[in-house]
Amino acid sequence: MATIGVVGAGIAGLVCAQALQQYGHQVVVYEKSRGVGGRMATRRLASTCADHGVRYLEPEGEALRYLLGVLHDHHVVRAWRGAIAQMLSDGSCHFLAPSRRYIAREGVNAVAKWLAVGLDIRRQHRVTAIAPVAKQGWQITFEDEQPDTWADALVLAIPAPQAVDLLTPLTPLGLPLPVLDAVRAVEFSPCISAIATYSHEQGEFLDYSQAWHGIQFDTHPDLAWISFETSKRPSLIPDKATPPVFVFQSTAAFADQYQNAQDLQPAGMILVQQAAQALYDWLDQPVDLYVHRWRYAFAQRPYPGPYIATQTPLPLLCSGDWCGGQQVGGAIASGLQAATYFQQKLGDTPAALSFHELVQALCDRSSAESA
Ligand SMILES: Cc1cc2nc3c(=O)[nH]c(=O)nc-3n(C[C@H](O)[C@H](O)[C@H](O)COP(=O)(O)OP(=O)(O)OC[C@H]3O[C@@H](n4cnc5c(N)ncnc54)[C@H](O)[C@@H]3O)c2cc1C
């Protein structure tokens, strides 16, 4: 049994940690935020919530397809029959063919919370440095003067540019340069998400039965996506209708202009104004506007393999959506294959856990807990 530190409680880190724990290792997950899920993010609002990272889940890839089937049976996710339109440069819209899409009534972050159950997760622990120490293993250092800790092996389940910050000081300490170069070669594009809530009176202008539920903009300079979040969860409070909530997501070019902005409200206002021009003029008068910047939103030119691994100076592995894929399906596949690799290198039992077996073990665990 090895002590393994997993940096990052996004979907890749959670899947990897669960699999390693199933193999019998002692696993601790370090997460800089207060919650789990990373970009699979949901913001709580007064009477509802909104997904400001992952928009919805599609059963792409065998592992994600299987997970969604199980989560559907456990009522964590449900099918979303939202009509998704594509807006063209001339302002015309056409609806995309219906396909299987899933959302969670409690917000897409519910999927991450389900995957996190039973793990030792140290939240608000931002890892600022890792260093190999002879005979002791990896020394892990955190910000805010939290005491250092140790691990035999490390998984960096964080976006590539954030992994570069931790890996760069390791090259004089034995980290092979090709490992650093492979991580450095992956680029991420940013995105700004604005959650806007409106009054019931403003919502009266919406024809709920006919309305689109999501719009994908292919050529707009600023807007990439709008979702009518209310269509995902008409009301979380019984007998109380939810006022309209929209999420506006920007293009990478728009977000680039705000990389160093302290105040993101002006960026959010521009997005709602653009939406008002394209759709309904009252959209530029939200009751509340919450703006979030994703510095590392989408992996561009991902690494071709499911993980990047090295045994020198000590066992270390990078995982995430940027290894082999680009989205949630890729993150899950990467997390699982990363765990398999470590089990082959460090474990005393063969690495034979399939994703189906892992998810089944998690289901048994949740049934045991709710019994
Ligand atoms: C706006 C937006 C919309 C998207 N829409 C979709 C969609 O519709 N469908 C889809 O499949 N995918 C979508 N994606 C992509 C999807 O969110 C990602 O592919 C997936 O969530 C990546 O998971 P991950 O675990 O690899 O990384 P992350 O989710 O980024 O997790 C990394 C975690 O590491 C933590 N961390 C980072 N550095 C440190 C550190 N030094 N110390 C401790 N913790 C650290 C972070 O806080 C984070 O929790 C979207 C992404 C964005 C931003």
The ligand as an SDF file (V2000), in Angstrom:
LIG
                    3D

 53 58  0  0  0  0  0  0  0  0999 V2000
  -17.4040   27.3130  -19.2740 C   0  0  0  0  0  0  0  0  0  0  0  0
  -17.1480   25.8410  -19.4570 C   0  0  0  0  0  0  0  0  0  0  0  0
  -18.1000   25.0410  -20.0830 C   0  0  0  0  0  0  0  0  0  0  0  0
  -17.8740   23.6710  -20.2670 C   0  0  0  0  0  0  0  0  0  0  0  0
  -18.8510   22.8960  -20.8280 N   0  0  0  0  0  0  0  0  0  0  0  0
  -18.6650   21.5560  -20.9260 C   0  0  0  0  0  0  0  0  0  0  0  0
  -19.7390   20.7130  -21.3780 C   0  0  0  0  0  0  0  0  0  0  0  0
  -20.8480   21.1650  -21.6700 O   0  0  0  0  0  0  0  0  0  0  0  0
  -19.4790   19.3790  -21.4740 N   0  0  0  0  0  0  0  0  0  0  0  0
  -18.2700   18.8230  -21.1010 C   0  0  0  0  0  0  0  0  0  0  0  0
  -18.1040   17.5970  -21.1860 O   0  0  0  0  0  0  0  0  0  0  0  0
  -17.2690   19.6060  -20.6590 N   0  0  0  0  0  0  0  0  0  0  0  0
  -17.4290   20.9510  -20.5590 C   0  0  0  0  0  0  0  0  0  0  0  0
  -16.4210   21.7420  -20.0820 N   0  0  0  0  0  0  0  0  0  0  0  0
  -15.1110   21.1360  -19.8020 C   0  0  0  0  0  0  0  0  0  0  0  0
  -15.1250   20.3880  -18.4630 C   0  0  0  0  0  0  0  0  0  0  0  0
  -15.5120   21.2720  -17.4540 O   0  0  0  0  0  0  0  0  0  0  0  0
  -13.7310   19.8420  -18.1830 C   0  0  0  0  0  0  0  0  0  0  0  0
  -13.3010   19.0710  -19.2850 O   0  0  0  0  0  0  0  0  0  0  0  0
  -13.6600   18.9420  -16.9370 C   0  0  0  0  0  0  0  0  0  0  0  0
  -14.5110   19.3910  -15.9170 O   0  0  0  0  0  0  0  0  0  0  0  0
  -12.1910   18.9170  -16.4950 C   0  0  0  0  0  0  0  0  0  0  0  0
  -12.0330   18.1670  -15.3090 O   0  0  0  0  0  0  0  0  0  0  0  0
  -10.5870   18.0520  -14.6590 P   0  0  0  0  0  0  0  0  0  0  0  0
  -10.7500   17.2290  -13.4340 O   0  0  0  0  0  0  0  0  0  0  0  0
   -9.6230   17.5780  -15.6900 O   0  0  0  0  0  0  0  0  0  0  0  0
  -10.1150   19.5280  -14.2900 O   0  0  0  0  0  0  0  0  0  0  0  0
  -10.7610   20.6420  -13.3460 P   0  0  0  0  0  0  0  0  0  0  0  0
  -12.2420   20.5410  -13.3240 O   0  0  0  0  0  0  0  0  0  0  0  0
  -10.1690   21.9400  -13.7730 O   0  0  0  0  0  0  0  0  0  0  0  0
  -10.2240   20.2620  -11.8860 O   0  0  0  0  0  0  0  0  0  0  0  0
   -8.9840   20.6650  -11.4070 C   0  0  0  0  0  0  0  0  0  0  0  0
   -9.1090   20.9480   -9.9070 C   0  0  0  0  0  0  0  0  0  0  0  0
   -7.8180   21.2190   -9.3960 O   0  0  0  0  0  0  0  0  0  0  0  0
   -7.8970   22.2970   -8.4750 C   0  0  0  0  0  0  0  0  0  0  0  0
   -6.5530   22.8710   -8.4170 N   0  0  0  0  0  0  0  0  0  0  0  0
   -5.8640   23.5180   -9.4000 C   0  0  0  0  0  0  0  0  0  0  0  0
   -4.6340   23.8690   -8.9680 N   0  0  0  0  0  0  0  0  0  0  0  0
   -4.5280   23.4180   -7.6910 C   0  0  0  0  0  0  0  0  0  0  0  0
   -3.4920   23.4780   -6.7040 C   0  0  0  0  0  0  0  0  0  0  0  0
   -2.3190   24.0610   -6.9520 N   0  0  0  0  0  0  0  0  0  0  0  0
   -3.7410   22.9330   -5.4870 N   0  0  0  0  0  0  0  0  0  0  0  0
   -4.9350   22.3250   -5.2030 C   0  0  0  0  0  0  0  0  0  0  0  0
   -5.9480   22.2480   -6.1060 N   0  0  0  0  0  0  0  0  0  0  0  0
   -5.7440   22.7870   -7.3260 C   0  0  0  0  0  0  0  0  0  0  0  0
   -8.9650   23.1980   -9.0690 C   0  0  0  0  0  0  0  0  0  0  0  0
   -9.5370   24.0300   -8.0920 O   0  0  0  0  0  0  0  0  0  0  0  0
   -9.9590   22.1740   -9.6160 C   0  0  0  0  0  0  0  0  0  0  0  0
  -10.9410   21.8220   -8.6450 O   0  0  0  0  0  0  0  0  0  0  0  0
  -16.6460   23.0980  -19.8430 C   0  0  0  0  0  0  0  0  0  0  0  0
  -15.6790   23.9050  -19.2010 C   0  0  0  0  0  0  0  0  0  0  0  0
  -15.9390   25.2530  -18.9940 C   0  0  0  0  0  0  0  0  0  0  0  0
  -14.9280   26.0970  -18.2650 C   0  0  0  0  0  0  0  0  0  0  0  0
  1  2  1  0
  2  3  1  0
  2 52  2  0
  3  4  2  0
  4  5  1  0
  4 50  1  0
  5  6  2  0
  6  7  1  0
  6 13  1  0
  7  8  2  0
  7  9  1  0
  9 10  1  0
 10 11  2  0
 10 12  1  0
 12 13  2  0
 13 14  1  0
 14 15  1  0
 14 50  1  0
 15 16  1  0
 16 17  1  0
 16 18  1  0
 18 19  1  0
 18 20  1  0
 20 21  1  0
 20 22  1  0
 22 23  1  0
 23 24  1  0
 24 25  2  0
 24 26  1  0
 24 27  1  0
 27 28  1  0
 28 29  2  0
 28 30  1  0
 28 31  1  0
 31 32  1  0
 32 33  1  0
 33 34  1  0
 33 48  1  0
 34 35  1  0
 35 36  1  0
 35 46  1  0
 36 37  1  0
 36 45  1  0
 37 38  2  0
 38 39  1  0
 39 40  1  0
 39 45  2  0
 40 41  1  0
 40 42  2  0
 42 43  1  0
 43 44  2  0
 44 45  1  0
 46 47  1  0
 46 48  1  0
 48 49  1  0
 50 51  2  0
 51 52  1  0
 52 53  1  0
M  END
$$$$
